[in-house]
Every structure is written in structure tokens, then in C-alpha cells.
Amino acid sequence: MNLGIKGKTALVTASSAGLGEFAARALAAEGVNLVMFARSAQTLQAKAQAIAQAHGVRVLPVVGDMRLAADVDRLMAQTVEAFGAPDILVLNTGRPPVPMREVLQENEEQRWQEAYETQLRGAIRVVSAVAPLMIQKGWGRIVGVTSASVKQPMLKHGLSTVFRAGLTGYLKHLANEIAATGVTVNTVCPASVGTEAMEQSYDLKLRAQQVPMRRIGRPEELGAMVAFLASDLAGFTTGTAIQVDGGMVASLY
Ligand SMILES: NC(=O)c1ccc[n+]([C@@H]2O[C@H](COP(=O)([O-])OP(=O)(O)OC[C@H]3O[C@@H](n4cnc5c(N)ncnc54)[C@H](OP(=O)(O)O)[C@@H]3O)[C@@H](O)[C@H]2O)c1
């Protein structure tokens, strides 16, 4: 299938590892140039170089923290200088504070603040800088990475559910407001997708038994969904929240 995005530019946030990295890889495989953004310079630069070599695309690594307005300003300046306005934004974020706790145990102000900055405020900071540039061009794809917990809250995922539900609400508003501009806004909602961070936090064999498909997802399967939503073919799809969860969410919607 030709996704029709060869030669376009994608900004992928939180992309030095895991789901962000695999979303970047899936887009690069379609011939999309990339801006990759995360905090650890060495890892980010190594991944950017590997992806550029593997797919013959241009990849600009920008080191920074989504929680810091100055870093997001610098990210935007470097992106526009290198590529002009991005065509695609994959809005991935860092994980919520660990260890995960039940909501009544979540009584430390600092953890709430960190979860807010990481999951919600940082993401809004990026999307509100990028969306006007896409609207000006008359074409754009925004794909947020949230969590299946926005549809079916998972045990000890309160700090994820609360702020990602907020981000889902923000992005739904945006999708509605800009639907006629050529810019689509969708989210993917993962659960039990096997990244290194997941391996460190969970017993994945045990976890697989709780997934209706009885297996852990591959990060490539998340990347493929992101690439489709970012494609020209997905032009009539906006405002959706699509699970990539092996069937975990048991409700109708
Ligand atoms: N895997 C799943 O099944 C699953 C399920 C539900 C939700 N999620 C969510 O999906 C996201 C990705 O998950 P993952 O498993 O791929 O996590 P991960 O492997 O920990 O990757 C997180 C990425 O975000 C970057 N990052 C973290 N904080 C950042 C910040 N403040 N500014 C810029 N970049 C930042 C990290 O790089 P640096 O540390 O270098 O900055 C890394 O590249 C997370 O928010 C996770 O909670 C995942």
C-alpha cells in the first residue's frame, strides 16, 4: 500500500526509544523525513543516524524536554529552519511517574505536577505550536499517542488516565475546530505493547495472559497504525481514538 507521504516531514516527540522510535521508523520506511526529539542526546543521535541510514531519509535529532517551553521553542525553530513547517506531528510523551499507585495513594503534589507537565501540558505546548503552521499549508496530520486507559481505566494507572483523558479532550476539540482546514487530528491508544520500558516495569509473560489475544503487542504494530493515520489515505478520518491493545478495551467505543 502506498501511503502517499514520501518526501513529507514528520516531527515525532519522545522518540529516542519505544513507541515514539517505532512510529518514527514506520514513517521513515514510507520515505518521510524526520525530526526526532527527546532528552538523552547520545541515544537520540544514535537512533537518528541508524534510521537515516536504514531508510535513506533526512533525520534531524533535537535534544530537549517537552516540559520546558524554551526547549519546545528551540525544537520549532530548528524544525522550521531545516524543513519548513512539518506535515506530520506524532505527539508521543514520556511515561507517568513510577511506581504506579492506586488513586487514593496518589497524594504527592510533585507526582501530580510531573504527570500534568509530561502527559498533558508538554504535549499541548507542542501541538499548539505546530497546528497553525499546518493550517497555513492546508495539509497536516496530528497523531497523539495516549493509552487504552482513556477508554478502560487500568489498575494503578490514575495519573495516566486523568491527564491522557485531558489530552484526548483537547485533541478532540482541535479536530472539531480545524476539520475543514485539511489537518486531521487522531489518537492511538496502546496497551501491553512490548517496549523496553514495558519489559522493565512488568512481567510480560504474566501480562500477556491478561490480554484477550494472549500476547504482547509489537511496537511495529503501533508504528503501522500511526503511519496509516499520518497518511494521505487517512484523509477522511479525524477526531478518532483507536486502540492498539490486543482487544483489552471491552466496551463498544
Ligand atoms: N507501551 C505500552 O503498551 C503503552 C501503553 C499505554 C501508554 N503508553 C505510553 O506511551 C508512551 C511511550 O511508551 P514507551 O513504552 O515507548 O515508553 P519509553 O520506552 O519509556 O519511551 C519514552 C520516550 O519518551 C522520551 N521522553 C520521556 N520524557 C520526555 C520529555 N519530558 N521530553 C522529551 N522526551 C521525553 C524518552 O526519551 P528520553 O528519556 O531520552 O527523554 C523516550 O524516548 C508513554 O507515555 C507510555 O506511558 C505505552
The ligand as an SDF file (V2000), in Angstrom:
LIG
                    3D

 48 52  0  0  0  0  0  0  0  0999 V2000
    3.9640    0.5210   25.7460 N   0  0  0  0  0  0  0  0  0  0  0  0
    2.6650    0.4720   26.0440 C   0  0  0  0  0  0  0  0  0  0  0  0
    2.0000   -0.5540   25.9530 O   0  0  0  0  0  0  0  0  0  0  0  0
    1.9580    1.7350   26.4990 C   0  0  0  0  0  0  0  0  0  0  0  0
    0.6400    1.6350   26.9600 C   0  0  0  0  0  0  0  0  0  0  0  0
   -0.0350    2.7940   27.3380 C   0  0  0  0  0  0  0  0  0  0  0  0
    0.5890    4.0140   27.2630 C   0  0  0  0  0  0  0  0  0  0  0  0
    1.8860    4.0700   26.8360 N   0  0  0  0  0  0  0  0  0  0  0  0
    2.5320    5.3700   26.8060 C   0  0  0  0  0  0  0  0  0  0  0  0
    3.1510    5.6040   25.5510 O   0  0  0  0  0  0  0  0  0  0  0  0
    4.3200    6.3930   25.7390 C   0  0  0  0  0  0  0  0  0  0  0  0
    5.5130    5.6500   25.1570 C   0  0  0  0  0  0  0  0  0  0  0  0
    5.6670    4.4350   25.8360 O   0  0  0  0  0  0  0  0  0  0  0  0
    7.0240    3.6090   25.7370 P   0  0  0  0  0  0  0  0  0  0  0  0
    6.7210    2.2630   26.3090 O   0  0  0  0  0  0  0  0  0  0  0  0
    7.5580    3.6880   24.3620 O   0  0  0  0  0  0  0  0  0  0  0  0
    7.9420    4.4410   26.7490 O   0  0  0  0  0  0  0  0  0  0  0  0
    9.5370    4.6210   26.7790 P   0  0  0  0  0  0  0  0  0  0  0  0
   10.1990    3.4590   26.1320 O   0  0  0  0  0  0  0  0  0  0  0  0
    9.8580    4.9810   28.1850 O   0  0  0  0  0  0  0  0  0  0  0  0
    9.8190    5.8670   25.8230 O   0  0  0  0  0  0  0  0  0  0  0  0
    9.5250    7.1560   26.2070 C   0  0  0  0  0  0  0  0  0  0  0  0
   10.2400    8.1250   25.2620 C   0  0  0  0  0  0  0  0  0  0  0  0
    9.9070    9.4310   25.6960 O   0  0  0  0  0  0  0  0  0  0  0  0
   11.0910   10.2130   25.8430 C   0  0  0  0  0  0  0  0  0  0  0  0
   10.7850   11.2110   26.8540 N   0  0  0  0  0  0  0  0  0  0  0  0
   10.4320   10.9720   28.1490 C   0  0  0  0  0  0  0  0  0  0  0  0
   10.1960   12.1330   28.7760 N   0  0  0  0  0  0  0  0  0  0  0  0
   10.4120   13.1240   27.8700 C   0  0  0  0  0  0  0  0  0  0  0  0
   10.3520   14.5450   27.9250 C   0  0  0  0  0  0  0  0  0  0  0  0
    9.9930   15.1750   29.0430 N   0  0  0  0  0  0  0  0  0  0  0  0
   10.6400   15.2570   26.8060 N   0  0  0  0  0  0  0  0  0  0  0  0
   11.0080   14.6320   25.6660 C   0  0  0  0  0  0  0  0  0  0  0  0
   11.0710   13.2820   25.5420 N   0  0  0  0  0  0  0  0  0  0  0  0
   10.7890   12.5400   26.6310 C   0  0  0  0  0  0  0  0  0  0  0  0
   12.1440    9.1850   26.2310 C   0  0  0  0  0  0  0  0  0  0  0  0
   13.4580    9.6330   25.9230 O   0  0  0  0  0  0  0  0  0  0  0  0
   14.3690   10.4680   26.9480 P   0  0  0  0  0  0  0  0  0  0  0  0
   14.3100    9.7460   28.2550 O   0  0  0  0  0  0  0  0  0  0  0  0
   15.6890   10.4460   26.2810 O   0  0  0  0  0  0  0  0  0  0  0  0
   13.8020   11.8380   27.0070 O   0  0  0  0  0  0  0  0  0  0  0  0
   11.7630    8.0290   25.3060 C   0  0  0  0  0  0  0  0  0  0  0  0
   12.2660    8.2480   24.0120 O   0  0  0  0  0  0  0  0  0  0  0  0
    4.4540    6.6180   27.2470 C   0  0  0  0  0  0  0  0  0  0  0  0
    3.8570    7.8550   27.5610 O   0  0  0  0  0  0  0  0  0  0  0  0
    3.6610    5.4820   27.8270 C   0  0  0  0  0  0  0  0  0  0  0  0
    3.1880    5.7690   29.1320 O   0  0  0  0  0  0  0  0  0  0  0  0
    2.5690    2.9700   26.4420 C   0  0  0  0  0  0  0  0  0  0  0  0
  1  2  1  0
  2  3  2  0
  2  4  1  0
  4  5  1  0
  4 48  2  0
  5  6  2  0
  6  7  1  0
  7  8  2  0
  8  9  1  0
  8 48  1  0
  9 10  1  0
  9 46  1  0
 10 11  1  0
 11 12  1  0
 11 44  1  0
 12 13  1  0
 13 14  1  0
 14 15  2  0
 14 16  1  0
 14 17  1  0
 17 18  1  0
 18 19  2  0
 18 20  1  0
 18 21  1  0
 21 22  1  0
 22 23  1  0
 23 24  1  0
 23 42  1  0
 24 25  1  0
 25 26  1  0
 25 36  1  0
 26 27  1  0
 26 35  1  0
 27 28  2  0
 28 29  1  0
 29 30  1  0
 29 35  2  0
 30 31  1  0
 30 32  2  0
 32 33  1  0
 33 34  2  0
 34 35  1  0
 36 37  1  0
 36 42  1  0
 37 38  1  0
 38 39  2  0
 38 40  1  0
 38 41  1  0
 42 43  1  0
 44 45  1  0
 44 46  1  0
 46 47  1  0
M  CHG  2   8   1  16  -1
M  END
$$$$
